Amino acid sequence: MNYKKINKCQISNSKKLQKILSLGLIPPVNQMSHLNSKLNDQTFFPTELFYCHKSRLVQLGIEVNKKILFPKEYPYTSSTTKVLRDNFTELSKEIEKYYPLAQKDLIIDIGSNDGNLLTNFKKYCNILGVTPENIAKIARKNGVPTIQDYFSHRLSLKIKKKYGKAKIITATNVFAHMEQIVTLLKSIKNLMEKDGIFISESHYLYDLIQYNQYDTIYHEHLRYYSLSSLKFLFNKVGLEIIRAKRINTHGGSIRVYAASKGIYKKSKKLKILFENEKNLFKKKIFSFAKKVTKSKLDLYKILSKLKNKNIRIYGISAPSRATTLANYVGLNSNIIDCILEIDGSKKINHYLPGTDIPIFNEKKLYIDKPEYAFIFSWHIADEIISNLKLRGYKGKFIVPLPTPIIIN
């Protein structure tokens, strides 16, 4: 079977789960069919969110086989995104400020992709990446030692034996992807030095709810963390949160530093972040479904009016979140004529998963000059719109979330 149901909380094991949202059936967001081949039948999986009152964790109701979600030919490359490059540079400076590394220290990045983060550290400490995709070869060419494999307890023991313990272990935008998270977190802790620090960056539940980011819900993300749920999780393995910071990546994420209890002083700003979450669990999380449904209907109303006038609408960029949005709202090539990706993207000449919407090179925007551009990466809409205008696009823009709007 390609997936299994999750009937209990992934960190507390409580079976008292409350459904808070259903998006219907969504395909794996990175399984793409080539335009030259027949549009293959795709597998769709239930996409529902559940809430555990005990741990305050929000999680998916199923676990899809990781080989389906993260194939070796996985098309995502973090270095192509300026926001991520800047974020990793900023993270490296932050580490150097608060927890400086010595030349002998080891930093391990779990889910290291093309080595984007680790390139910031290779001049002044030992580095090691772990990623299951073929993109590990690119990382090695760029001078980042990388193990091509899924991180696991067995692999952690091999790393410990060969490379020793790590002063810093990072997991940026993958900590919510990992299966059997309590077991793996124990392996991470075992791989850390006594005064080692684990740093995770994950899409933040607060931003997901506050800004109606239902399009970031897909099967790679098994969990949606709040600081409260992370505190519960870390406590189970003897770790504690020592520092946290909200960051802009992926539309709103949380960067969290954790270490063994009693080693480091806690940041005074933690109290403020925990206080901000209180209202989230009192009511906002339980009205999320109504907010999502209204957004879908409002967006469809805008698109319907435009298409009734035979107006062309081209999508801009095909991030993973575009698959969820398109499939939940019911978009196809009759509504979104095509989607345009930057030159060099591996997604060009493929269909957006679950749809018949083709993906082409962005040059087509300036040749065809469609009346409207639909911004799938709406969380960086200001930057995209500014760039497109500077390059000569004179049409209007549709920004689908948090509330659907048209920008002239």
Phi, psi and omega per residue, in radians:
M1 nan 2.476 -3.066
N2 -1.418 -0.179 3.096
Y3 -2.686 2.846 3.060
K4 -2.346 2.602 3.131
K5 -1.301 2.568 3.047
I6 -1.913 1.928 -3.035
N7 -1.761 0.062 3.134
K8 -2.545 2.849 3.135
C9 -1.076 2.379 -3.063
Q10 -1.271 -0.221 3.126
I11 -2.129 -0.410 -3.139
S12 -1.869 -0.278 -3.074
N13 1.213 0.113 3.085
S14 -1.164 2.421 3.118
K15 -1.623 0.011 -3.141
K16 -1.543 1.447 -3.128
L17 -1.883 2.433 3.140
Q18 -1.990 2.134 3.114
K19 -1.221 2.282 3.140
I20 -2.058 -0.207 -3.136
L21 -2.895 2.488 2.976
S22 -2.252 2.254 3.081
L23 -1.844 0.151 -3.130
G24 1.397 -2.481 -3.098
L25 -1.807 2.219 -3.118
I26 -2.235 2.408 3.108
P27 -1.418 2.901 2.986
P28 -0.983 2.334 -2.941
V29 -1.326 -0.205 -3.107
N30 -2.114 0.304 3.030
Q31 -1.703 1.802 -3.011
M32 -2.000 2.447 3.062
S33 -1.639 2.404 3.140
H34 -1.288 2.561 -3.113
L35 -1.101 -0.483 -3.110
N36 -1.395 -0.180 3.123
S37 -1.825 2.939 3.071
K38 -1.173 2.558 3.118
L39 -1.183 1.767 -3.017
N40 -1.138 2.619 2.988
D41 -1.127 2.276 -3.111
Q42 -1.911 2.656 3.111
T43 -1.552 2.289 3.113
F44 -1.973 2.547 -3.103
F45 -2.182 2.578 3.058
P46 -1.013 2.469 -3.114
T47 -2.273 1.658 -3.097
E48 -2.273 2.553 3.103
L49 -1.886 2.419 3.118
F50 -2.213 2.636 -3.112
Y51 -2.098 2.349 3.071
C52 -1.841 2.067 -3.114
H53 -1.191 -0.512 -3.086
K54 -1.211 -0.855 -3.082
S55 -1.715 -0.237 -3.050
R56 1.105 0.490 3.080
L57 -1.581 2.437 2.972
V58 -1.876 2.277 -3.027
Q59 -2.529 2.832 3.027
L60 -1.281 2.817 -3.140
G61 -1.619 -0.076 3.109
I62 -2.422 2.850 3.068
E63 -2.188 1.954 -3.111
V64 -1.506 2.515 3.118
N65 -0.870 2.195 -3.048
K66 -1.139 -0.400 3.114
K67 -1.253 -0.388 3.041
I68 -1.378 -0.718 -3.075
L69 -1.367 -0.599 -3.072
F70 -2.217 1.165 3.128
P71 -1.186 2.847 -3.118
K72 -1.059 -0.502 -3.123
E73 -1.593 0.329 3.121
Y74 -0.741 2.158 -2.958
P75 -1.441 -0.140 -3.033
Y76 -1.364 2.305 3.035
T77 -2.265 2.079 -3.029
S78 -1.219 -0.453 -3.066
S79 -1.234 -0.298 -3.128
T80 -1.380 -0.158 -3.103
T81 -1.824 1.988 -3.082
K82 -1.049 -0.688 -3.133
V83 -1.009 -0.715 3.136
L84 -1.258 -0.712 3.095
R85 -1.019 -0.801 3.140
D86 -1.139 -0.678 -3.137
N87 -1.104 -0.752 -3.126
F88 -1.211 -0.596 3.050
T89 -1.112 -0.760 3.129
E90 -1.127 -0.694 3.111
L91 -1.088 -0.742 -3.137
S92 -1.091 -0.691 3.117
K93 -1.190 -0.634 3.128
E94 -1.153 -0.734 3.095
I95 -1.080 -0.778 -3.124
E96 -1.111 -0.550 -3.134
K97 -1.283 -0.815 -3.019
Y98 -1.668 -0.590 -3.060
Y99 -2.412 1.179 -3.035
P100 -1.021 2.493 -3.104
L101 -1.745 2.542 3.046
A102 -1.646 2.847 -3.094
Q103 -1.004 -0.574 -3.092
K104 -1.405 -0.253 -3.061
D105 -1.208 2.664 3.126
L106 -1.990 2.329 2.998
I107 -2.068 2.261 -3.136
I108 -1.998 2.291 3.088
D109 -1.945 2.012 3.108
I110 -1.501 2.217 -3.049
G111 1.332 0.782 -2.959
S112 -1.300 -0.203 3.073
N113 0.961 -2.167 -3.083
D114 -1.603 0.240 3.089
G115 1.500 0.249 -3.064
N116 -0.908 -0.849 -3.115
L117 -1.222 -0.815 -3.009
L118 -1.185 -0.395 3.113
T119 -1.049 -0.409 3.125
N120 -1.299 -0.242 -3.047
F121 -1.988 -0.206 -2.933
K122 -1.164 -0.273 -3.137
K123 -1.420 -0.400 -3.021
Y124 -2.294 0.205 2.979
C125 -2.853 3.037 3.101
N126 -1.381 2.462 -3.098
I127 -2.271 2.672 3.090
L128 -2.688 2.212 3.097
G129 -1.814 2.662 3.046
V130 -2.327 2.094 3.128
T131 -2.690 2.483 -3.075
P132 -1.480 -0.197 -2.999
E133 -1.537 2.816 3.104
N134 -1.084 -0.290 -3.137
I135 -1.112 -0.188 3.047
A136 -0.988 -0.548 3.141
K137 -1.119 -0.667 3.109
I138 -1.154 -0.727 3.124
A139 -1.036 -0.760 -3.127
R140 -1.117 -0.708 3.115
K141 -1.082 -0.501 -3.141
N142 -1.553 0.195 3.064
G143 1.470 0.361 3.122
V144 -1.940 1.828 3.095
P145 -0.984 2.190 -3.008
T146 -2.432 2.297 3.027
I147 -1.616 2.151 3.132
Q148 -1.581 1.656 -3.110
D149 -2.969 2.855 3.000
Y150 -1.369 2.413 3.090
F151 -1.187 2.343 -3.111
S152 -2.652 2.995 3.098
H153 -1.072 -0.766 -3.140
R154 -1.073 -0.749 3.134
L155 -1.160 -0.645 -3.141
S156 -1.072 -0.628 3.112
L157 -1.188 -0.684 3.109
K158 -1.130 -0.743 3.136
I159 -1.109 -0.790 -3.126
K160 -1.042 -0.715 -3.120
K161 -1.199 -0.700 -3.058
K162 -1.500 -0.715 -3.003
Y163 -1.909 -0.274 -3.068
G164 1.547 -3.037 -3.114
K165 -1.459 2.738 -3.082
A166 -1.803 2.498 3.040
K167 -1.375 -0.635 3.111
I168 -2.296 2.331 2.971
I169 -2.163 2.246 -3.130
T170 -2.021 2.625 3.040
A171 -2.552 1.603 -3.046
T172 -1.776 2.067 -3.125
N173 1.076 0.456 3.035
V174 -2.316 -0.229 -3.060
F175 -1.145 -0.442 3.088
A176 -1.506 -0.137 -3.107
H177 -1.561 -0.426 -2.905
M178 -1.337 2.337 3.136
E179 -1.355 2.792 3.110
Q180 0.798 1.015 -2.920
I181 -1.120 -0.617 3.139
V182 -1.136 -0.780 3.116
T183 -1.088 -0.769 -3.129
L184 -1.195 -0.597 3.114
L185 -1.167 -0.607 3.047
K186 -1.097 -0.688 3.117
S187 -1.158 -0.678 3.098
I188 -1.102 -0.794 3.135
K189 -1.085 -0.696 -3.137
N190 -1.150 -0.411 -3.140
L191 -1.546 -0.140 -3.107
M192 -1.574 2.567 2.959
E193 -1.119 2.893 -3.101
K194 -0.966 -0.690 3.119
D195 -1.794 0.416 -3.140
G196 -1.237 2.813 -3.103
I197 -2.258 2.351 3.047
F198 -1.830 2.196 -3.120
I199 -2.053 2.139 3.094
S200 -2.076 2.586 2.968
E201 -2.225 2.159 -3.104
S202 -2.430 2.692 3.042
H203 -1.021 2.312 -2.987
Y204 -1.569 2.228 -3.126
L205 -0.981 -0.653 -3.132
Y206 -1.013 -0.807 -3.137
D207 -1.239 -0.626 3.084
L208 -0.966 -0.829 -3.112
I209 -1.345 -0.828 -3.046
Q210 -1.064 -0.694 -3.045
Y211 -1.928 0.330 2.971
N212 1.001 0.731 -3.030
Q213 -1.539 0.952 -3.126
Y214 -1.120 -0.353 -3.104
D215 -1.244 -0.197 3.075
T216 -1.559 0.108 3.105
I217 -1.608 1.903 3.037
Y218 -2.673 3.021 -2.833
H219 -1.242 -0.282 3.044
E220 -1.154 -0.537 -3.097
H221 -1.633 1.683 -3.128
L222 -1.293 -0.470 -3.055
R223 -2.411 2.647 3.070
Y224 -2.166 1.887 -2.956
Y225 -1.521 2.484 2.804
S226 -1.900 2.945 3.044
L227 -1.097 -0.583 -3.123
S228 -1.119 -0.754 3.141
S229 -1.258 -0.584 3.089
L230 -1.177 -0.671 3.083
K231 -1.045 -0.766 3.116
F232 -1.073 -0.785 -3.116
L233 -1.135 -0.880 -3.096
F234 -1.093 -0.634 -3.128
N235 -1.068 -0.534 -3.113
K236 -1.144 -0.408 -3.094
V237 -2.032 0.225 3.079
G238 1.463 0.358 3.076
L239 -1.890 2.789 3.067
E240 -2.433 2.627 3.109
I241 -1.309 2.215 3.137
I242 -1.934 -0.349 -3.130
R243 -2.779 2.526 3.090
A244 -2.615 2.677 -3.071
K245 -2.702 2.332 3.035
R246 -1.372 2.356 -3.134
I247 -2.260 2.873 -2.990
N248 -1.515 -0.188 -3.031
T249 -1.063 2.508 3.080
H250 1.023 0.485 3.079
G251 1.504 0.053 3.112
G252 2.382 1.797 -3.107
S253 -2.203 3.002 3.085
I254 -2.177 2.204 3.072
R255 -1.728 2.183 -3.025
V256 -2.238 2.266 3.055
Y257 -1.772 2.271 3.110
A258 -2.305 2.546 3.137
A259 -2.571 2.951 3.077
S260 -1.018 2.566 -3.040
K261 -1.074 2.346 3.039
G262 1.482 0.023 -3.098
I263 -1.444 -0.774 -3.059
Y264 -2.121 2.708 3.003
K265 -1.264 2.551 3.124
K266 -1.523 2.512 3.080
S267 -1.140 2.442 3.139
K268 -1.195 -0.365 -3.105
K269 -1.290 -0.240 -3.138
L270 -1.031 -0.704 -3.099
K271 -1.029 -0.699 -3.128
I272 -1.145 -0.753 -3.134
L273 -1.111 -0.742 3.107
F274 -1.138 -0.653 3.131
E275 -1.120 -0.669 -3.127
N276 -1.129 -0.427 -3.081
E277 -1.397 -0.270 -3.013
K278 -0.985 -0.822 -3.110
N279 -1.174 -0.439 3.120
L280 -1.031 -0.757 -3.068
F281 -1.544 -0.200 3.114
K282 -1.361 -0.730 -3.071
K283 -2.621 -0.610 -3.003
K284 -1.038 -0.697 -3.070
I285 -1.151 -0.473 -3.074
F286 -1.577 -0.148 3.059
S287 -1.861 0.120 -3.081
F288 -1.058 -0.756 -3.077
A289 -1.040 -0.731 3.135
K290 -1.130 -0.679 -3.140
K291 -1.133 -0.731 3.129
V292 -1.146 -0.785 -3.139
T293 -1.075 -0.779 3.128
K294 -1.069 -0.715 3.131
S295 -1.079 -0.740 3.121
K296 -1.065 -0.830 -3.102
L297 -1.158 -0.692 3.119
D298 -1.128 -0.700 3.129
L299 -1.166 -0.748 -3.125
Y300 -1.130 -0.573 3.115
K301 -1.124 -0.752 3.110
I302 -1.105 -0.831 -3.095
L303 -1.157 -0.667 -3.136
S304 -1.081 -0.745 3.135
K305 -1.091 -0.709 -3.121
L306 -1.222 -0.772 -3.081
K307 -1.242 -0.459 3.059
N308 -1.152 -0.323 3.095
K309 -1.758 0.191 3.141
N310 1.030 0.618 3.125
I311 -1.471 2.388 -3.140
R312 -1.431 2.365 3.104
I313 -2.241 2.026 3.109
Y314 -1.840 2.333 3.087
G315 -1.370 2.579 3.094
I316 -2.000 2.014 3.135
S317 1.261 2.611 -3.106
A318 -2.224 1.109 3.078
P319 -1.206 2.970 3.134
S320 -0.968 -0.649 -3.094
R321 -1.111 -0.406 3.127
A322 -1.122 -0.580 3.138
T323 -1.127 -0.795 3.119
T324 -1.107 -0.828 -3.106
L325 -1.071 -0.835 -3.087
A326 -1.106 -0.740 -3.106
N327 -1.297 -0.642 3.125
Y328 -1.221 -0.763 -3.118
V329 -1.316 -0.501 -3.138
G330 1.657 0.713 -3.129
L331 -1.511 2.469 3.017
N332 -2.500 -2.999 -3.052
S333 -1.243 -0.196 3.027
N334 -1.336 -0.325 -3.118
I335 -1.883 -0.939 3.054
I336 -1.825 1.878 -3.008
D337 -1.020 -0.711 3.117
C338 -2.909 3.005 3.065
I339 -2.163 2.480 -3.073
L340 -2.002 2.313 3.139
E341 -2.055 2.744 -3.131
I342 -1.124 2.654 -3.140
D343 -0.961 2.259 3.137
G344 1.728 -0.193 3.136
S345 -1.123 2.392 3.115
K346 -1.270 -0.152 -3.123
K347 -1.505 -0.241 3.133
I348 -1.085 2.473 -3.118
N349 1.209 0.490 3.005
H350 -2.216 2.960 3.027
Y351 -1.655 2.543 2.982
L352 -1.102 2.252 -3.067
P353 -0.878 2.354 3.102
G354 1.401 0.016 -3.099
T355 -2.357 3.052 3.023
D356 -1.875 0.425 -3.137
I357 -1.471 2.045 -3.114
P358 -1.378 2.658 3.119
I359 -1.962 2.170 -3.098
F360 -2.145 3.047 3.069
N361 -1.204 2.492 -3.085
E362 -1.064 -0.307 3.128
K363 -1.024 -0.457 -3.110
K364 -1.086 -0.490 -3.139
L365 -1.071 -0.719 -3.054
Y366 -1.468 -0.299 3.072
I367 -1.469 -0.858 -3.065
D368 -1.421 -0.511 -3.137
K369 0.895 1.065 3.113
P370 -1.153 2.766 -3.086
E371 -1.216 -0.571 -3.073
Y372 -2.304 2.549 3.025
A373 -2.073 2.191 -3.100
F374 -1.686 2.040 -3.017
I375 -1.571 1.674 3.119
F376 -1.204 -0.618 3.062
S377 -1.510 1.059 -2.994
W378 -1.135 -0.400 -3.113
H379 -1.197 -0.265 3.021
I380 -2.160 0.621 -3.060
A381 -1.037 -0.723 -3.105
D382 -1.030 -0.780 -3.136
E383 -1.146 -0.759 -3.113
I384 -1.154 -0.822 -3.119
I385 -1.073 -0.755 3.123
S386 -1.063 -0.772 -3.141
N387 -1.133 -0.739 -3.120
L388 -1.154 -0.680 3.112
K389 -1.148 -0.724 3.129
L390 -1.090 -0.528 -3.101
R391 -1.574 0.057 2.976
G392 1.879 0.042 3.113
Y393 -1.329 2.265 -3.040
K394 -2.008 0.153 -3.136
G395 -1.434 -2.993 3.121
K396 -1.750 2.934 -3.057
F397 -2.171 2.483 3.011
I398 -1.937 2.112 3.072
V399 -1.908 1.952 -2.956
P400 -1.316 -0.456 -3.061
L401 -2.444 2.810 -0.040
P402 -1.136 -0.580 3.049
T403 -2.155 2.242 -3.092
P404 -1.032 2.227 3.123
I405 -2.484 2.758 3.025
I406 -1.914 2.322 3.123
I407 -2.039 2.231 -3.136
N408 -1.365 nan nan
